Amino acid sequence: MKNLLPLLIFISLFSCSPEETTQPNNTEQNYTTTLSSLVLNDYLATPAIDVPLGTLFYQNVPYGTDQRQVIDIFLPPSASGFSVTQQDVVDYRDMILNIHDGDFKSGDKSAAYNADNEISAYLSNNIAFVSMNYRFLNTSEQDNRGVTTSFKDAENVFNFIRTHTNKLKINSNKIFIKGNGFAGSSITQYLLSQPFYGFKVKGISMNDPLSSLDFLDFNDTFSDFDFDLYSFVSEQDEQMISELYGGIQLNQLESEDIIIKNRETASFTSAYENFTGRVRISAIDYNVPYQTLENIKHLIRHQLHSIEIYNKATLQGLHVDAQILHLHLQNDQSELDFILDTFL
């Protein structure tokens, strides 16, 4: 790996990049401005997984100032060498962004490196792979913004990749997102609901997704169950739900403006309205009964979330590959094949 370091110096000098005419509208500090002079070579490491010879791996690259604001970057071998031809200089690579699972209080980007990962296959097909960490809920902060902090971190990662397009040779307009579970699927759908970022996404794959992170939306999702959020949740659940929006009590959901705003941000109402990419859904059976709701786990992992997403996406005419037991649907393709076809 050390013998590749001189090549990186040349790569960092490239100046050609895909043109973009729209600028992001960030409401918090634009970390990518202060990090634009980042020296990527400082983060070059040896990956802990098998990858094709010549792969470059950058570990814990900061995209912000918090210790959780770091990403791992795998660049395929064909993006690693130096070439003097103009064609090679502008030959930007597609990218997969992996967003780990968790409850916005736990999880890590390294979960993507499990024994059955397909990162080597992505790299062999000239696709870069980026796995991100994000800030967790911090209820001790006076300015607690709930999950919107994690949402903004995903925007910051997009902006970081865009800023470093020349160094990474990644096409920031052709990104596939793998959103895992409760948190990963929520962040994925938030990005789709933001036009500047959603436009750059060519496909998504979500495992056990939530149809909305606004728990009051579940009154409609589970209307056939005569569901009412306030009467369903326990006292412990009330605190967990309130913290998602920066609150401490459930009665704040409809009474405090900032909590209402954060809750509406987490509803992903427009996620599929303007999206033109491909959607893959896998609703994994956790032995959650379809006909009854017994606890918060059943509420979060119920197949109705995947069914609602499936209906929204197909209504927009999107290509959807779904595994949903209740609808007797099985994925037509493996996730790898689905991703490769998305980038064709």
Secondary structure by P-SEA (a helix, b strand, c coil): cccaaaaaaaaaaccbbbbbcccccccccccccccccccccccbbbbcccccccbbbbcccccccccccbbbbbbcccccccccccccccbbbbbbbbbbbccccccccccccccccaaaaaaaacbbbbbbccccccccccccccaaaaaaaaaaaaaaaaaacccccccccbbbbbcccccaaaaaaaaaacaaaaaaccbbbbccccccccccccccccccccccccccccaaaaaaaaaaacccccccccccaaaaaaaaaaccccccccccbbbbbbbccccccccccccaaaaaacaaaaaaaaaaaaaaccccccccccccccccccaaaaaaaaac
